[in-house]
Amino acid sequence: MNENQEHAAVETLKLQHGTPDPVFRGMMAMQNWKSGKAVTGEEYEKAVEKFLRAPADGRETEVKADVQ
């Protein structure tokens, strides 16, 4: 990760990216992130992509978004 990237609270990034509430809540649970967590915009986008590409049944798969 580039140390020069600005961090923001996930709630702020949710508003900036227009992330729907169900997607936001699912992504937060999948990442085990708590309210107020500060991440970069790139980390946020990758986490949303990872959530949206994950199987609905919750099984583990290889997902191309590199977020932990």
N, C-alpha and C positions, 0 to 999 in steps of 0.2 A: 504494500500500500504506500502511496505517495504521502509523505508527512506534511506536504504543503497543502493538501486538500482540506477544505473547511469541514468541520463536523457540525451537525445540527441534530436536534432532538427528532426522533422518529415521527412524532406528531406533526412537527413543522414540515418534514419531508412529505408526509402523507398529504398535507394540504397543497404543497407545491406541485406534487405529481398527480394530484387528483385521484388518489387511490381509493377505490370504494371501500366502505367499512368492512364488509365480510372478507375481502382480500387482505386488508390491513390486519384484521384480527387473526386470520389464519396464518399469515406470514409471521406475525409476532409470536404466535404459539410455536410454529415450526422452528423458528430461530431461537426460541427460549429467551426472547428479549422482553424486558420489562419497560413500562412507561418511563419516558424521559431518557432512554438510552440515546447516546450521541453516536452517530455514524456518519460516514461521508455519503454524498449523493450516489456515488458509484456502488458502495456497499448496499445501500437501500435498494437501488435498482436491481442488483443481482439477487438480493433476497426475495424481492417481489417476483422476479422471473423464475427463481427456483420454486417458489410456492405455486405459481401458475402452471409450471411444467410437471409438478409432482402428481402421481396417480391419486385419484379421489379415494381409493380404498386404503391409503396409508402405507402400502407396501414400500419397502426400500428399493430404490433404483438408482442408477447412475444419472445424475442431472448435471448438465453442462454449466450451470451457474456456479462459480467458485466462491461460495460463501459458507462459513462455518458457524 
